[in-house]
């Protein structure tokens, strides 16, 4: 796959309309890499003018901030802002709600002012503009339940974009009892992804998986690499991996396009 970098485009005298911020999970986690590839295939198919920072991209600093290390967060953020501003970047898309929230809401006070959108919002926009066409009936008759990532849903009120995409797949969208503003965390937010859970009666990802399984879905859809990991682990715990898939919205769209 040929993925353009901002540095190469600038060297050629061009500038991408939008920068795809891949994020740490999308760059290094084997499962999340599949989400990155699916989204890139869609961008290429729709002829979107995009580029990635590649090796120049660093962590947004979200895990450091959530873990309480404000100093490290600001060091990471300021380095990223200096780079983005040097390239005169104005629009950013990311498939990670943690990166989305941090870039959108916490970078402006440090001098990083960008239009930041989540990948489900861009996919919805491409669909409305007629650049993205969904054909085929791979998901017809399938029941899909959607898990709201905390930093996409409750933190930024993005509820409809992912749901509208699922409905365009001709699938049946079935809601969990806790959804949208009442959505339950997958257990990975607030830097919890990188530590063992505290002692308690039940891990949060198992509780959330149980809520998903109550809807009798064929697919559990997510829009965050961390949520994807936690729900996949939950499905494995319940020994349902053979029957139920956990997929990112971008993967579902890519499949619908046979990409």
Helices and strands as residue ranges (DSSP letters): H 6-11, E 18-21, H 23-28, H 30-45, E 50-51, G 54-56, H 62-66, H 70-86, E 91-94, H 97-101, I 102-106, G 108-110, E 115-118, H 119-128, E 143-146, H 160-168, E 172-173, G 180-182, G 192-194, H 204-213, E 219-222, H 225-237, E 245-248, H 249-256
